[in-house]
Every structure is written in C-alpha cells, then in structure tokens.
Amino acid sequence: MGKGIAMTDPSDLIRRASELSERADHEENIETRDRLLRMAAYYVSIAESEEWLAAHPASIASVGDLLKKP
C-alpha cells in the first residue's frame, strides 16, 4: 500500500451502504432491518476513515516525532 492510498475505495463502501439501507427499507423483520442499518452506518464510517487516511497520510518522520514528545 502506497502513501495516501485508501485500502478500500470509499465510493464502493458508500454504494454498499446505500444498498443495505435500501434493503432495510423493505425489510419487515425489525431485528433484520436494524442490523442492516447498523451495517450501512458502519460502511459509511469506514468510508469516512478511508477518505481521511487518504487525505492525511502518515509519514515515518511524523510518527517518529510523536514518539519523541514527552
């Protein structure tokens, strides 16, 4: 994995979250609907994390600086 490259494409995760939400809208079983919605929210959270990581790549130097601080 190179610097600044997300492990998973955030747009794929958002698409999948949308599909799960759509399935939840048509689900009659409350437990299943809630689980689908939790999964969708988790996918969105992962997508946001991947986008942030891509925009803020960590360098060895910056990690080393953090370790040196008291």
C-alpha positions as CSV (number, residue, x, y, z in Angstrom):
1,M,0.0,0.0,0.0
2,G,1.5,3.3,-1.0
3,K,1.3,6.6,0.8
4,G,-2.1,8.2,0.8
5,I,-3.9,5.3,-0.9
6,A,-7.0,4.1,0.8
7,M,-7.2,0.3,1.4
8,T,-10.8,0.2,0.2
9,D,-12.4,2.6,-2.3
10,P,-14.7,4.8,-0.2
11,S,-17.2,5.1,-3.1
12,D,-17.6,1.3,-3.1
13,L,-18.3,1.4,0.6
14,I,-20.9,4.2,0.2
15,R,-22.6,2.4,-2.6
16,R,-22.8,-0.8,-0.4
17,A,-24.2,1.3,2.5
18,S,-26.8,2.7,0.2
19,E,-27.7,-0.9,-0.9
20,L,-28.0,-2.0,2.7
21,S,-30.2,0.9,3.6
22,E,-32.4,0.2,0.6
23,R,-32.8,-3.4,1.7
24,A,-33.6,-2.2,5.2
25,D,-36.4,0.0,3.9
26,H,-38.1,-3.1,2.5
27,E,-37.4,-5.5,5.4
28,E,-40.3,-6.5,7.6
29,N,-38.3,-8.1,10.4
30,I,-37.3,-5.3,12.8
31,E,-34.2,-7.1,14.0
32,T,-33.0,-7.7,10.5
33,R,-33.8,-4.1,9.5
34,D,-31.9,-2.7,12.4
35,R,-28.9,-5.0,11.7
36,L,-28.9,-3.8,8.0
37,L,-29.0,-0.2,9.1
38,R,-26.1,-0.7,11.6
39,M,-24.1,-2.4,8.8
40,A,-24.8,0.5,6.5
41,A,-23.7,3.0,9.2
42,Y,-20.5,1.0,9.7
43,Y,-19.7,1.1,6.0
44,V,-20.2,4.9,5.9
45,S,-17.9,5.2,8.9
46,I,-15.2,3.1,7.2
47,A,-15.5,5.1,4.1
48,E,-15.1,8.3,6.0
49,S,-12.0,6.9,7.8
50,E,-10.5,5.8,4.4
51,E,-11.1,9.2,2.9
52,W,-9.4,10.9,5.9
53,L,-6.5,8.5,5.8
54,A,-6.0,9.2,2.1
55,A,-6.1,12.9,2.7
56,H,-3.7,12.7,5.7
57,P,-1.0,10.2,5.0
58,A,1.3,9.4,8.0
59,S,5.0,9.6,7.3
60,I,7.7,7.8,9.2
61,A,9.1,11.2,10.3
62,S,5.7,12.3,11.7
63,V,5.3,9.1,13.6
64,G,8.8,9.4,14.9
65,D,8.1,12.9,16.1
66,L,5.1,11.7,18.1
67,L,7.2,9.1,19.8
68,K,9.8,11.6,20.8
69,K,7.4,14.0,22.5
70,P,7.2,13.8,26.3
